[in-house]
């Protein structure tokens, strides 16, 4: 398939930050004498959107404390742990090949925009993207609204969204994009394959030719 635009999710798709997210959450749980997340498998079982529901699954009580305060506390921890998080193996090569093909690439993320921009700059990968699309707050709400605004402004056709969660699939369906999910991020392969979507084990399974054709192995 020849695509006119590739739209990347960031957390879990480009950035390998699952452990950083688990560690950040465990700090908050430990401070409250609550059971911590003991494995990536447990994290995969619990994680999902909306983020507030994920916190509730962990046992946080938003009648006793606010989701907004918890988000601030979590981000403080995350910004420390994520410093050690790398991009996934193979990402740089794919970004470079797609850019060399002349296909525009953008990032669509639930992350707050200035934090997202800072992370992309720190990773030295901002140069691959034509646009960075993020939220104006740290509460990690749905990406559908900000994606819809981007569509209205850019009016792209033949977009491929590459993500790592069922929320990315939800966004793609809502906005009329094709979608591929990479089972290296915040949800397990079994969870992703429970829906009608192409699931790849690794971003290196995304094949790109210099004619701008993308295929999946």
Secondary structure, DSSP 4 states (H G I P E B T S, - for coil): -B-SEEEE--BTTTB--HHHHHHHHHHHHHHTT-PPP--HHHHHHH--SSHHHHHHHHT--TTTS-HHHHHHHHHHHHHHHGGGPPBPTTHHHHHHHHHHTT-EEEEEEEEEHHHHHHHHHHTT-GGG-SEEEEESSSS---SHHHHHHHHHHH--SSEEEEESSHHHHHHHHHHT-EEEEETTSSS-HHHHHTSSSEEESSGGGEEE-TTSBEEE-
